[in-house]
Amino acid sequence: MKFLILRKADSKTEAGVLPSEQLLSAMGKYHEELAAAGILRGGEGLQPSAKGMRLSVSNGKVSVIDGPFAETKELIAGFSMIDVPSKQDAIDWVKRWPPLDGDVVLEIREAATACPGTDAAVAAALAPKDPAPEGMRFMVMIKSNRDSEAGVRPDQKILDAMQQFNEASMRTGELLAGEGLGPSAKGTRIAFSGGKMSITDGPFTEIKELIAGFWLIRVKSKQDAIEWVKRSPCPFGANAEFEIRQVYEMDDFDQAFSPEMREAEQRMRDGLLESGMQTTLAGAASQA
């Protein structure tokens, strides 16, 4: 079973404060443990919402709102994707989150299904023959609504349209990964505060701030990311809301990444090429 671990934002991540070298190292070791166990499928840290934007689609009309967004406690600072036998296994791994991250809230959501056209077999068949295009990586989050929280499946026409769109984006090298998430009723939140841990099972009430799924894309600019989303089929019909957040890259950490960390980065990339997603220690560690 695949689970998405969402690292909630806080005042530091929203201010763009980068983790210390010690925390970068601790998060890197944690993700190396996940990789060594054969369960890590990807992970990225997201830049502050001040650099992000939200797109609302209402009856065919699109509105774009630039960040920052006020509700920090409901924003996402990064994610990891793991593949484990059960939800309890996912919880046990999250309990081992590095204590150096301090007070933090982590949310576990089961990946109900890959976005149509993004499964590993399709990805391999549609992989671009040319080298991957240069560009910036963005996470596009599909916001939840009452239907997604109730587990209502999009109708077949929408699923077909999404499959065609996703497959076309994979051929161009723009789409790197995508997953749909099960309702929060099947999710769990783990909070660390003052060295103590609390576990809360879903459902969670703030539907408008929950995530129903995501795409990871690579395009040349923020505007290209917006245009990509504008072309995408609305998964819930005529109305939908998307959030676009840029992914941290290793160069964003300048000298904080030691040669050893860069070597570990390459080892993890090499080991995850067949998983359908890739991770970077820079991305994973910047969740902190």
Phi, psi and omega in degrees: 000136179263137179231141175260124177260113182260124177268116183290149179286161172216185185298327181288313181295324179290335177275358179078018179288123181278149179297156175291165178299325180294318180289323175303317181294317181296317180292324178298317180294322179299314180289330174294324176296317177299317180294318181295329178282352178078020184247351182281129179244350177165165177185138180214150169259145183251139177292163184303155181295344176299335178261005182257183177206159176239139177244125176250129178249120181226110180052043176088351180261136183248130173241141183243128179239122178280150176287178009280164179249142193285327190278068186309319186294344179254000178278161181252134179259344180172175182209159169229146176245126179234156179236105185229165185294332186207168176297322180297323176297321178298315179299316181298322178291320180292329176300338181269011179307137185304124180300336180299342179287350176073216180283122186207151175243130180239136180244134180251123179230132179287138174280107185293318179195151173293149173304139182309129178090002183247008180292164188301319181295316178295317181301318180295319182291329185259003182303132180301140178287328178280162177302151180303139182294147175291154177160189181256146179259139180228143171261125177255113181260133177266119183288148179287160168218186185297324180294313182295323178291333177274359180078020179287127182275137176303151181289166189298325180298318180291318178299318178297317180295321179294321179297315179297317180296314181296317180295320178297321181289330176289323179298325180277352181083006180282320183269124182258326181192164177193143179215146169261145183251144175291165181298155183294345176300336179261006184261175181216144173244136177239122181246134175250125180213122180058032179083359179254151183241137174232145182238128181233124177276151177287178011279162178251143193278333187277070187307318186295345179255000178277161181251132179260345181171176182206159167239148170246119186236160175232117180223175187280336185203169176299320179295323177296325177296318178298315181295324178298315180294322179299330180277344186286148176292139176287118185294340182247026178091226189284341185235133179198159176227135181237149172237133181247125180227132180285144181272141173292143174246163184299325181296339179294342184262000174050238186275357183294337180270114179285165175305324179296319179294322180293324176294319179296322176303313182292322178299318181291320177299314181298322183282343185253003184300330183269001187271352183092348176218162175235162177227159171230145175298325178300313180293314183295314183291332182286358172292340186284000000 
